[in-house]
């Protein structure tokens, strides 16, 4: 038994770490995990799928002894939890109307009380805190994440806010109006914390009123039947409805069951916000992921071609569950076949032996409701992949056709102590003399939008050019729009968001295909004399990842670091096309206007960073053809951010 993503003695800054583990001699079953350093600990079982498991455990401040048990094998791991004590924090809030009891909508057999809502929202906040840490680590930024507001016991919680708004008044307001009202009311309630607090708010009064004798089919029809709902984020407020809160986990021991709950949502009674998956788990995934998306907007993140800030939030369940696939199951079984000479596992495994183991968007937004789904990926800092340790087989000399034999079937222990027979040997005939064939250089992506339309994007590479064809189809399959553009491939820009995929990133759609094309990053403008080598990254969980420029922005953001006040004369500034950052420039990000979607960025993550930068058209090979203005975001080493709208004609050639 191995833990793949933590080492014994690691220190983290958040409450709920996600453990990813591997069992070489077991494909299915359960592992039991608990924190023996916690007085009120619960032993929780987590499923094993294809020899892999994922598990969560709540930490206490200081030293934590984590125990993981499978059958007669026990692995212990020590983790240290130290809250970062940032000045800036995120405050989870449950909003109740002045004349309401605070119960949210849900089935009769579900607890929909305000106390239950608080517990669900608190756990959700800890889950997205853990998600952020793991996905920042994918980019090589360690496990940096934001801090949740906590009390003297260092425990996070969800506050109840009693609004002056009545339920009928709230139901008569649009999403934009609700966001504007609560943004003002919350600031008036606690103006002292407005510069340090991001409000992560959920409205208790969301209600679904489906029409009689008709079941809504599209997301637009569902929204028309829903009152008191929105999904908006910006400034200091992320605001979300509670139409699917009844599908969310209340405690850590419910997470696995809730993320695999295949029951169908009855649209005749309850809101279905699941990206057309129509299941309880789909509603949990979309709701949790969309709330993170909105919180991301409060961290100054824009919409991106892929990832959480696109439609990738629908895949957030993949981070907390092991995805079963036929291919991985068959290859896993073959690679896990034990050899006849292997010794049996020790009955107990200690941490001394294993301590250092191997280790689109949502239809409503503040000021922007653009549905963005992209196919391209971004340059990134580190590649994180975990592979099963398959045993190498001996191969006869090459020069002649040969046969590869896997080991004979033997009986091996299962998780409940009984014996099971492994599959029959697989014989593969190896032949030589084949000629290499050029890998395909085209890709098609299909995305179903919330309004029922479908977008098909076809990318084809030929003779140094990329041809992108986009089709927009109505619900009936009628062609609504067709565009085609031809762009020259570039290997010298920093990061292009609309060029061909640069790393084998899984698309936010449900396709499991990966792009065979990569682009070699070159020297960044105004970077050190030696080239900055940025290896490709393979995202592990579909669309549930931070887009590269989003990760860089968060890495230096004030809500992710211990910051101090900065003298006004040291803030970033723009004069013409010249950028100045006296504290050191870390990120220059270009966004389309008015859509606000990122299409290009430069990053400066190595020390010392430059203090000046010049925006030149020659450095931007993927400028939107019809653009008149763009939005430029600038971030320095202290997390100071400047956003400026600029005319294309003002940029240097």
C-alpha positions in Angstrom: 0.0 0.0 0.0 1.4 3.4 -1.0 0.3 7.0 -0.6 1.2 8.7 -3.9 0.8 12.4 -3.1 2.1 12.9 0.4 5.3 12.1 2.3 5.6 11.3 5.9 6.3 14.5 7.8 4.7 16.9 5.2 3.3 20.2 6.4 0.1 21.7 4.9 -2.0 24.8 5.6 -5.6 23.5 5.3 -7.9 21.2 7.2 -8.9 18.5 4.7 -6.1 16.8 2.7 -7.0 14.5 -0.1 -5.0 11.2 -0.1 -4.4 9.3 -3.3 -3.3 5.7 -2.7 -2.3 2.6 -4.6 -2.7 -1.1 -3.6 -0.7 -3.5 -5.8 -2.5 -6.7 -4.9 -6.1 -5.5 -4.7 -8.4 -4.2 -7.4 -11.6 -3.7 -5.5 -12.8 -3.4 -1.9 -12.4 -0.7 0.8 -9.7 1.0 2.8 -10.4 2.5 6.3 -8.8 5.8 7.2 -8.8 7.8 10.4 -6.8 10.4 12.3 -5.7 8.9 15.6 -4.6 12.4 16.8 -8.2 13.6 16.8 -10.3 12.8 19.9 -13.6 12.8 17.9 -12.2 10.8 15.0 -14.4 8.6 12.8 -13.1 5.6 10.9 -14.3 6.1 7.4 -14.3 3.5 4.6 -13.3 4.6 1.1 -13.7 2.4 -2.0 -10.9 0.9 -4.0 -11.3 1.1 -7.7 -8.8 -0.7 -10.0 -6.3 -0.8 -7.2 -6.5 2.9 -6.5 -8.3 4.9 -3.8 -8.9 8.5 -2.8 -9.7 9.5 0.8 -10.2 12.6 2.9 -9.4 13.1 6.6 -9.9 16.1 8.9 -6.8 17.4 10.6 -6.2 19.1 13.9 -3.6 21.9 14.5 -0.1 20.5 14.9 0.8 16.9 14.5 -1.6 14.4 13.0 -1.1 10.6 12.9 -3.1 9.3 9.9 -3.9 5.6 9.9 -4.9 3.7 6.7 -6.0 0.1 7.0 -6.6 -2.5 4.4 -7.3 -6.1 5.6 -4.4 -6.9 8.0 -2.1 -4.2 6.6 -1.8 -0.8 8.4 0.1 2.2 7.1 0.7 5.3 9.3 1.6 8.7 8.0 2.4 11.9 10.0 1.2 15.2 8.7 1.5 18.6 10.3 -1.3 21.2 10.0 -0.4 24.8 10.6 -3.0 27.5 9.5 -1.3 30.3 7.5 -2.9 33.1 9.5 -3.3 35.3 6.4 -4.8 38.8 6.8 -7.1 37.9 3.9 -9.7 35.2 4.2 -12.9 33.6 2.7 -16.1 33.8 4.8 -18.8 31.1 4.0 -22.3 32.6 4.6 -25.9 31.3 4.5 -28.4 34.0 3.7 -31.9 33.9 5.2 -34.7 36.3 4.4 -36.3 38.4 7.1 -39.6 36.5 7.0 -38.3 33.0 6.3 -37.3 30.0 8.4 -34.1 29.4 6.5 -35.0 25.9 5.2 -33.8 25.1 1.7 -35.7 23.1 -0.9 -35.2 19.3 -1.0 -36.9 15.9 -0.7 -38.9 15.1 2.5 -36.3 12.5 3.6 -33.5 15.0 3.5 -32.6 17.4 6.4 -33.0 20.9 4.9 -32.6 22.8 8.1 -30.3 25.9 8.4 -27.9 23.9 10.6 -27.6 21.2 7.9 -27.0 23.9 5.3 -24.2 25.4 7.4 -22.5 22.0 7.7 -22.9 21.3 3.9 -21.5 24.8 3.0 -18.6 24.5 5.5 -17.6 21.1 4.1 -18.0 22.5 0.5 -15.6 25.3 1.4 -13.0 22.9 2.7 -13.4 20.7 -0.3 -12.7 23.5 -2.8 -9.8 24.7 -0.5 -8.3 21.2 -0.9 -9.0 21.1 -4.6 -7.2 24.4 -5.0 -4.2 23.1 -3.1 -3.9 19.9 -5.2 -4.4 21.7 -8.5 -1.9 24.4 -7.6 0.6 21.6 -6.9 0.0 20.3 -10.5 1.6 23.6 -11.7 4.6 23.2 -9.4 3.4 25.8 -6.8 3.3 23.4 -3.9 -0.1 23.2 -2.1 -0.9 26.9 -1.9 -4.5 27.7 -1.2 -6.8 30.4 0.4 -7.7 30.6 4.0 -11.2 30.1 5.4 -12.4 32.3 8.3 -12.1 30.4 11.6 -12.7 30.9 15.2 -10.4 30.7 18.2 -10.4 26.9 17.9 -9.0 27.2 14.3 -12.2 25.5 13.0 -13.9 26.9 9.9 -17.6 27.5 9.9 -20.5 29.0 8.0 -22.2 32.2 9.4 -25.9 32.8 9.1 -26.8 36.3 7.8 -30.4 37.6 8.3 -31.2 39.9 5.4 -33.7 42.7 5.5 -35.1 41.4 2.2 -38.4 39.4 2.4 -38.8 36.2 0.5 -41.4 37.6 -1.9 -39.1 40.5 -2.7 -36.2 38.2 -3.3 -38.2 36.0 -5.6 -39.2 39.1 -7.7 -35.5 40.0 -8.3 -33.2 38.9 -11.1 -29.8 37.4 -10.4 -28.0 40.6 -11.1 -30.3 42.5 -8.7 -29.8 39.9 -6.0 -26.0 40.2 -6.4 -26.1 44.0 -6.2 -28.4 44.1 -3.2 -26.4 41.6 -1.1 -23.1 43.1 -2.1 -24.3 46.4 -0.6 -26.1 44.9 2.4 -23.1 42.7 3.5 -20.6 45.6 3.2 -22.9 47.8 5.3 -23.2 45.0 7.9 -19.4 44.6 8.2 -17.6 47.4 6.5 -14.4 46.9 8.6 -13.6 43.6 6.9 -14.4 44.7 3.3 -10.7 44.9 2.3 -9.8 41.5 3.7 -12.9 39.3 3.3 -14.4 37.5 0.3 -18.0 36.6 0.9 -18.9 33.0 -0.2 -22.7 33.2 0.0 -25.6 30.8 -0.5 -29.2 31.9 -0.6 -31.6 29.8 1.4 -34.7 30.9 -0.4 -34.0 29.4 -3.9 -37.2 27.6 -5.0 -38.1 25.6 -8.1 -41.7 26.0 -9.4 -42.0 23.7 -12.5 -45.0 24.3 -14.8 -48.0 22.0 -14.6 -48.2 19.1 -17.2 -44.7 19.9 -18.6 -41.2 18.8 -17.6 -38.5 21.4 -18.4 -36.0 19.9 -20.8 -33.3 22.6 -21.2 -31.3 24.5 -18.6 -32.9 27.7 -19.8 -36.4 26.3 -19.1 -35.3 25.1 -15.7 -34.0 28.6 -14.8 -37.2 30.2 -15.9 -39.0 28.0 -13.3 -36.6 28.9 -10.5 -36.9 31.8 -8.1 -34.1 33.2 -5.9 -31.3 31.6 -7.8 -28.1 33.0 -9.4 -24.5 32.1 -9.9 -22.5 35.3 -9.9 -19.1 36.3 -8.6 -16.9 39.4 -8.6 -15.4 42.0 -6.3 -15.8 40.6 -2.8 -18.9 38.5 -3.3 -19.6 35.1 -4.8 -23.3 34.4 -4.7 -25.0 31.1 -5.4 -28.5 29.5 -5.1 -29.3 26.4 -3.1 -31.5 24.5 -5.6 -29.2 21.5 -5.5 -27.9 21.8 -2.0 -29.9 18.7 -0.9 -27.6 16.6 -3.1 -24.4 17.8 -1.3 -22.4 16.0 1.4 -23.0 17.1 5.0 -20.0 15.2 6.5 -16.7 13.8 5.2 -18.1 10.3 5.4 -20.8 11.2 2.9 -18.5 12.6 0.2 -17.9 9.3 -1.7 -21.5 8.3 -1.5 -22.8 11.7 -2.7 -20.3 11.9 -5.6 -21.5 8.4 -6.8 -25.2 8.8 -6.2 -26.7 7.7 -9.5 -30.4 8.5 -8.6 -32.2 10.6 -11.2 -33.3 14.1 -10.3 -37.1 14.4 -10.7 -37.5 17.6 -12.7 -41.1 17.6 -11.9 -40.2 18.5 -8.3 -36.6 19.7 -8.1 -34.2 21.9 -9.9 -31.7 20.0 -12.1 -28.4 21.9 -12.5 -26.2 19.0 -13.6 -25.0 19.9 -17.1 -27.6 17.5 -18.5 -26.4 14.5 -16.5 -29.7 14.5 -14.6 -28.3 12.7 -11.5 -27.8 13.6 -7.9 -24.0 13.3 -8.2 -24.1 15.5 -11.4 -25.9 18.2 -9.4 -23.4 17.9 -6.6 -20.5 18.2 -9.0 -21.8 21.1 -11.0 -23.0 23.0 -8.0 -19.8 22.6 -6.0 -17.7 23.3 -9.1 -19.7 26.4 -10.2 -19.5 27.8 -6.7 -15.7 27.6 -6.9 -15.9 29.2 -10.4 -17.7 32.2 -8.9 -15.3 32.4 -6.0 -12.5 32.4 -8.6 -14.0 35.6 -10.1 -13.6 37.3 -6.7 -9.9 36.3 -6.9 -9.7 38.4 -10.2 -9.8 35.3 -12.4 -11.4 35.6 -15.9 -13.0 33.0 -18.0 -10.4 30.7 -19.7 -10.4 28.3 -22.6 -10.2 25.3 -20.3 -10.3 24.5 -16.6 -12.5 25.6 -13.7 -12.9 29.1 -15.1 -14.5 27.5 -18.3 -16.8 24.6 -18.0 -14.3 22.3 -16.3 -16.0 22.7 -13.0 -18.5 20.0 -14.1 -15.6 17.5 -13.6 -14.8 18.4 -10.0 -16.1 15.0 -8.8 -13.2 13.4 -10.7 -10.8 14.9 -8.2 -12.4 13.2 -5.2 -13.3 9.9 -6.8 -11.4 7.2 -8.7 -12.7 7.0 -12.3 -13.3 3.4 -13.5 -12.4 2.6 -17.1 -12.2 -0.7 -19.0 -8.8 0.1 -20.4 -7.3 1.0 -17.1 -8.9 -1.9 -15.4 -7.6 -4.5 -17.9 -4.1 -3.0 -17.9 -4.1 -2.6 -14.2 -5.0 -6.3 -13.7 -2.2 -7.3 -16.0 0.4 -5.1 -14.5 -0.5 -6.1 -11.0 0.0 -9.8 -11.5 2.4 -11.0 -8.8 5.4 -13.1 -9.8 5.9 -16.5 -8.3 9.1 -15.3 -6.6 7.5 -12.3 -4.9 7.2 -12.4 -1.1 3.8 -11.8 0.6 3.1 -8.4 2.0 4.0 -7.8 5.6 1.2 -7.9 8.0 1.8 -4.4 9.2 3.5 -1.6 7.3 4.9 1.3 9.2 5.6 4.8 8.2 9.3 4.1 8.4 8.9 1.7 5.6 6.4 3.7 3.5 6.6 7.2 4.8 8.5 8.4 1.7 6.3 6.7 -0.8 6.0 7.6 -4.4 4.8 10.1 -4.3 -18.8 26.1 -19.8 -19.5 28.2 -18.4 -22.4 28.6 -16.1 -25.0 30.8 -17.8 -25.0 33.6 -15.3 -22.0 35.8 -14.4 -21.4 39.2 -13.0 -21.3 41.5 -16.1 -20.4 38.6 -18.4 -22.5 35.6 -19.2 -20.4 34.2 -22.0 -20.2 30.4 -22.3 -16.6 29.7 -22.9 -15.3 26.2 -23.8 -11.9 25.8 -25.2 -9.8 23.1 -26.6 -6.3 24.4 -26.0 -4.0 24.1 -23.1 -1.3 26.2 -21.6 2.4 26.0 -20.8 2.9 24.9 -17.3 5.6 24.4 -14.8 5.6 20.8 -13.7 4.2 17.5 -14.9 2.5 15.4 -12.3 1.6 11.9 -13.2 1.3 8.7 -11.2 1.7 5.4 -12.9 1.2 1.9 -11.6 4.4 0.0 -11.0 4.0 -2.8 -13.5 6.7 -5.5 -13.5 8.9 -5.7 -16.6 8.7 -8.9 -18.5 11.7 -10.6 -20.2 11.7 -10.4 -24.0 13.5 -12.8 -26.3 16.1 -11.4 -28.6 14.8 -9.0 -31.2 15.8 -10.0 -34.9 13.0 -12.5 -35.0 9.3 -12.6 -34.0 9.0 -13.3 -30.3 6.4 -14.0 -27.7 5.8 -12.2 -24.4 4.5 -14.3 -21.6 2.8 -12.9 -18.5 3.1 -14.8 -15.2 1.0 -17.8 -14.5 -2.3 -17.2 -12.7 -2.0 -17.7 -8.9 -4.4 -17.2 -6.1 -4.1 -14.0 -4.2 -5.8 -12.6 -1.1 -8.8 -10.3 -1.5 -9.8 -7.5 0.8 -12.1 -9.7 2.9 -9.5 -12.5 3.4 -10.8 -15.0 0.8 -8.9 -16.1 -2.2 -9.7 -15.1 -5.8 -8.3 -16.4 -9.0 -6.5 -14.0 -11.2 -7.2 -13.9 -15.0 -5.6 -16.4 -17.4 -2.2 -15.5 -18.8 -2.2 -13.1 -21.7 0.0 -14.0 -24.7 1.1 -11.2 -27.0 2.9 -11.9 -30.2 5.4 -9.2 -31.1 6.3 -8.6 -34.7 9.0 -6.5 -36.2 9.5 -4.6 -39.5 6.7 -2.1 -39.1 7.2 1.4 -40.5 6.4 4.3 -38.3 3.3 6.3 -39.1 2.8 10.0 -38.5 0.3 10.5 -35.7 -2.9 12.2 -36.6 -2.9 16.0 -36.3 -6.6 16.8 -36.1 -9.1 16.9 -33.3 -12.8 17.5 -32.9 -14.5 18.8 -29.8 -18.2 18.8 -29.2 -19.8 20.8 -26.4 -23.5 21.0 -25.4 -24.4 24.4 -24.1 -26.9 25.1 -21.4 -29.4 26.5 -23.9 -29.5 23.2 -25.7 -27.4 24.3 -28.7 -24.2 22.4 -29.6 -20.8 23.7 -30.6 -18.5 21.6 -32.7 -14.9 22.7 -33.0 -12.5 21.0 -35.5 -8.8 21.6 -35.3 -6.5 20.5 -38.1 -2.8 21.0 -38.5 -1.2 21.2 -41.9 2.1 22.6 -43.2 2.8 24.8 -40.2 -0.7 26.2 -40.0 -3.7 25.4 -37.8 -7.2 25.4 -39.4 -10.0 25.9 -36.9 -13.6 25.3 -38.0 -16.4 26.0 -35.6 -20.1 25.0 -36.1 -23.0 26.1 -33.9 -26.1 23.9 -34.2 -29.6 24.5 -32.8 -31.4 22.0 -30.6 -33.0 20.6 -33.8 -29.6 20.2 -35.5 -29.9 23.3 -37.7 -26.7 25.1 -38.6 -26.8 28.5 -36.9 -23.3 29.7 -37.6 -20.1 28.6 -39.2 -16.6 30.1 -38.9 -13.3 29.1 -40.2 -9.9 30.6 -39.6 -6.3 29.7 -40.5 -3.5 30.6 -38.1 0.3 30.0 -38.3 1.7 27.9 -35.6 4.2 29.6 -33.3 6.9 28.2 -31.1 8.2 31.5 -29.7 5.2 33.2 -27.9 4.8 32.8 -24.2 1.4 31.2 -23.9 -1.4 31.3 -26.5 -4.9 30.4 -25.4 -6.3 29.9 -28.9 -3.5 28.0 -30.5 -3.4 24.3 -30.8 -3.1 22.2 -27.6 0.4 22.4 -26.1 0.1 19.5 -23.7 -1.9 16.3 -23.4 -4.6 18.0 -21.5 -8.0 16.3 -21.2 -10.8 18.4 -22.6 -13.6 19.8 -20.5 -16.1 17.8 -22.6 -16.6 14.2 -21.8 -14.3 12.9 -24.5 -11.3 11.1 -23.2 -9.2 11.8 -26.3 -5.9 13.6 -25.9 -4.1 15.9 -28.3 -0.9 14.5 -29.9 0.4 18.0 -30.7 2.8 19.9 -28.4 4.5 23.2 -28.7 8.0 23.8 -27.3 8.0 27.0 -25.1 10.8 29.5 -25.8 12.3 32.4 -24.0 9.9 34.8 -22.4 10.2 38.5 -23.2 12.3 40.4 -20.6 13.2 37.2 -19.0 16.7 36.2 -17.7 19.3 35.5 -20.4 19.0 31.8 -20.1 15.8 30.3 -21.5 13.1 29.3 -19.1 12.2 25.7 -19.6 8.6 25.0 -18.8 7.7 21.3 -19.3 4.2 20.2 -20.3 1.7 19.1 -17.7 -0.9 16.4 -17.9 -4.0 17.3 -16.0 -5.3 14.3 -14.0 -9.0 15.1 -13.7 -10.5 16.2 -17.0 -11.5 19.8 -17.0 -11.1 20.1 -13.2 -7.9 22.1 -13.2 -6.6 25.6 -13.0 -5.7 27.1 -16.4 -2.0 28.1 -16.4 -2.4 31.9 -16.2 -5.1 31.4 -13.5 -2.7 29.3 -11.4 0.1 32.0 -11.8 -2.3 34.7 -10.8 -3.4 32.8 -7.7 0.1 31.9 -6.7 0.9 35.6 -6.1 -2.6 36.7 -5.1 -3.1 38.5 -1.8 -5.6 35.9 -0.6 -2.9 33.2 -1.1 0.0 34.9 0.7 1.0 36.8 3.8 1.0 40.4 2.5 1.7 43.8 3.9 0.6 47.3 2.8 2.3 48.6 -0.2 3.2 52.3 -0.9 1.1 53.7 -3.7 4.2 54.7 -5.7 5.3 51.0 -5.9 2.0 49.8 -7.5 2.0 48.6 -11.1 1.3 51.2 -13.8 0.8 51.5 -17.5 1.9 54.4 -19.8 1.1 53.9 -23.4 2.2 50.3 -24.1 4.9 50.4 -21.3 4.2 48.5 -18.1 6.1 49.2 -14.9 6.1 47.1 -11.7 8.6 48.4 -9.1 7.9 45.3 -6.9 8.6 42.9 -9.8 6.4 41.8 -12.6 4.9 38.3 -12.3 2.0 38.1 -14.8 0.7 40.0 -17.8 -2.6 38.5 -19.0 -4.6 39.5 -22.1 -8.4 39.2 -22.2 -10.9 39.6 -24.9 -13.2 42.6 -24.7 -16.1 42.5 -23.8 -16.2 38.7 -23.3 -13.4 38.8 -20.8 -11.9 35.4 -21.9 -8.1 35.0 -21.5 -6.4 34.5 -24.9 -2.7 35.2 -24.1 -0.3 35.7 -21.1 3.3 36.1 -20.1 4.5 34.9 -16.8 7.7 35.7 -14.8 8.0 33.2 -12.0 11.8 33.1 -11.7 13.7 35.5 -9.6 14.6 38.3 -10.1 11.5 39.2 -12.1 11.6 42.1 -14.6 10.3 45.5 -13.5 9.3 46.7 -17.0 7.6 45.2 -20.0 6.4 46.5 -23.4 3.2 45.3 -25.1 3.9 44.7 -28.7 1.7 43.3 -31.4 4.6 41.2 -32.7 4.6 39.4 -29.4 0.9 38.4 -29.7 0.4 35.9 -32.5 -3.2 35.1 -31.6 -4.8 38.5 -31.3 -8.6 38.3 -32.0 -9.1 39.4 -35.6 -12.0 41.7 -34.9 -10.7 43.1 -31.6 -10.6 46.9 -31.2 -9.9 46.9 -27.5 -8.5 44.3 -25.1 -8.2 44.1 -21.3 -4.8 43.8 -19.8 -4.3 42.4 -16.3 -0.9 43.1 -14.5 0.1 41.4 -11.3 3.3 42.0 -9.3 5.2 40.0 -6.6 3.1 41.4 -3.8 -0.2 40.5 -5.4 -1.0 44.0 -6.5 -3.3 43.9 -9.5 -4.0 46.5 -12.2 -6.6 46.0 -14.9 -6.6 48.3 -17.9 -8.6 48.4 -21.1 -6.4 49.3 -24.1 -6.9 50.0 -27.7 -5.1 47.7 -30.2 -3.9 50.7 -32.1 -2.1 52.0 -29.0 0.2 48.9 -28.8 3.6 49.0 -30.3 4.1 47.1 -33.6 
